[in-house]
Amino acid sequence: MAPNRPSAVKLSTYECGEEPIGSPWIRFNTRFYVIALIFLVFDVEVLFLFPWAVNLSRMGLFAWIDMAVFITILVVGLAYVWGRGDLDWVRPKGSERGAAAGK
């Protein structure tokens, strides 16, 4: 129902006042997103450590055990992503997920 009047100006990419160079449909490496998500997961989990450390003297042995389990889960998660190579910025050829499925 809306009017559709495309023009070169409307279809151009906005680059903070700069003239766009090249196509706006370039492929970004998904490594940016994977590493950002892993960083956010571990960064948010560190937020749980601060209140625990501040109130540790009042919480007793249960808090130690609870946090030991929590940190163990974090270490297992870190070992998992490290083992899969998700923390490597550049992967060797042929090790991409789904590479075998595409052949």
N, C-alpha and C positions, 0 to 999 in steps of 0.2 A: 504494500500500500504506500510505502514511502517513495518519494521521488529518487531516481537513481541517475545521477548526472556525473559520472566519473570524469576527472580531468587529470592532466599530468601532475598538477600541484597537489590534488587530493590523494593521488596514488603514490606520491613520493614518500620516502622514509624521512622522518624528522630526526635530525642528528644535532640537536642543541644549536640550531642556527647555522650549521655547516651544510654545505652542499653534499648530498649523499654520493658516495662513490661505490659503484658495483651494485649487485643485486641485494635486496633485503632478505632474500630467501637462502641465506648461507646456512650450512650445517655446522652447528656447534658441537664440540666434543662433549659427550655426556659425562666425562670425567669431572668436569666442573660441578655438575649437580650431585654426583655420587659423593665426592669429597666434601661438598658443602653439607649434605645431609648427615654424613658420618660425623662431621664436626659439630653440627647442631645437636645430635643425639648425645654425644659425650659432653658437650658444653652444658646442656640442660641437666644431665645427670650429676655434674659437679655442683650444681645448685643445691642438690640434696645433701651434699657433704658439708656445706658450710653450717647450716643450723645444727646438724649432728655434732660437729666439732665444738660449737659454742656451748651446747648443753650436755656435753659428754659426761661431765662430773656428776650431774644429777640423774643420769639415766641408768647407770650401772652396767652389769654384765650383759643383759639382754640387748642393749644398744650395740655393744661390741660385736656380738654374734650376728645381729641383724645387719650391721654394716659390713661385716666380713662376707656374708652371703651376697650382699649387694655388690661389693667390689669384685668378688669372684665372678659374678655374672658379667660385670663390665670387662674384666680381663678375658673371659671366654669370648665375649663379643669382639673385642679388639683382636684377639688371636684369630678368630674366624675371618674377619675382613682382611687382616694382614695375610693370612694363609691363602686366601682367594686371589690376592694381588690387587684388591680394590684400593689400597693405599699407594700403589705404584702409579706415578703420573703417566708413564709411557709403558704400555704392555707390549710384550713381544708379539710378532705376527702369529696369527692362528690361535691365540689364547682368548679371544673375545668370546663372551657368552653367546651361544647360538650360532657360532661359526660352523660347527659340524652339522647343525640342523639345516642350514641353508644350502648345503651341498647335495 
